Amino acid sequence: MDKIILKGCRFYAYHGVFSEEKALGQIFTVDLDLSLDLTAASKTDKLEDTVNYGQVFSVLKTCVENSQYALIERLAGVICEDIFEQFSSVNAIKIRITKENPPIAGHYDRVGIELERERS
């Protein structure tokens, strides 16, 4: 299956379980792989034969910045639901959401989750 990839999409938002996360916010990074058939676009060179990744980025931005969830697992689920709803040619999604500075004592680059979903 062909893929459209958005990697390193960064947003400032207020998701988290702890009150500090909800009040202060933090940076969330989203990586997204969309699986779909890109055969037509590879032959026609027409935007209407693919998924406009600018529009996908707008969906990500809206989901991450305009809502608030305790769990990034829920945020990832909502993003998948919205993408499937708005882009009928997308057959499967792999999404990774990471936090660079969660309130965890210790040294690490980031923490996060990854979901894989298929259109039902």
N, C-alpha and C positions, 0 to 999 in steps of 0.2 A: 504494500500500500504506500502511496505517495504521502508526503508530509509537508505541512507548512509549519515553520518553527518561529516562535517568538521567545527570545532568551534574554534574561536580565532586565525585565520590565520592572522598574522601581517605583514604588508609591509610598507616600506617607499616610498612615491610617491609625485607627484606634481599636484594633482587635486584640483580645486577650482576656484571660481569666482574672488577672490581678488588677486592682484599682489603679495602680501606677500606669499600666498599659492603656487603660481606658481613658485616663486623664492626660497623660503626656504624649501618647502615641509613639510610633516608631516606624522605621523603614521596613517594608515588605518587598521581597523580590519574587517575581513570578516567572517561571519558565513554562512554556506551553508547546506541546507537539499536537498538531491536528492531523489526523489521518483521513485522507480522502483521495479520490481519483482525479489526478491532474492531467490526464491524457488530453482532454480537449484543449486546455489552456496551453499545453506544450506544443500543440499544433496550430492553434488559431492566433495566439499572442493577444487575446482579448481578455480584459479584466472580468467581464461577465461570465467567463468560463472557469473562474477560480473563486477563492474566497479572498476578499480584500482584507489584508492583514491590518490595515489602518482601522477598519471597522472592528476587527477583533480586539485591537488594542483599546478602542473606546469602550467595549464591553468590559474588559479587564478593569480599566480605570474606574468606570461607574461602579462595578461590584466592589472593588477594594476600597475606594474612597467615600462612597455614599452610603455604606452600611456599616454595622458594627456587630461582630460576633465574638463570642467567648473563645471559640476554637477555630483555628485556621483550617481544620478538616471541613467544617461547615462552610467556610468561605470558598474553599476549593469546590465543594459540591454545588454551591450556588453558581459559581462561574461555569462549571460544566453544564448545568441545567440551562443557563442562559445561552451558551454557545450552541447547544443542540437545538434550542428553540429558534434561534435567529439565523442559523446557517445550516440549511437542510442537507447540504452535500457532505458535511462532516460526519464521518462514521465512527470515529473513536478519538479520545482525548487522553493525553498524559499531561498532568499538571504537577508542578513542584512549586511550593510556596515556602520561603525561608524568612526567618527573622534574624537579623544580625545582632541585636542587643536585647534578648529577652531577659527577664529578671531571674537569672540562674547564676548562682555563684560558681565561678570557674573560668577556665580559658578555653575558647573554641572560636571557630570562624563564624558559624551560624548554626541554627537548628531549624528543622522544618519537616514537611510531610510531602508525600507524593501519592497521587491518586491516578488510577487508570480506569476510564469508563468507556463503554461502547454504547452506541445508540440501541435502544431496545425496540 
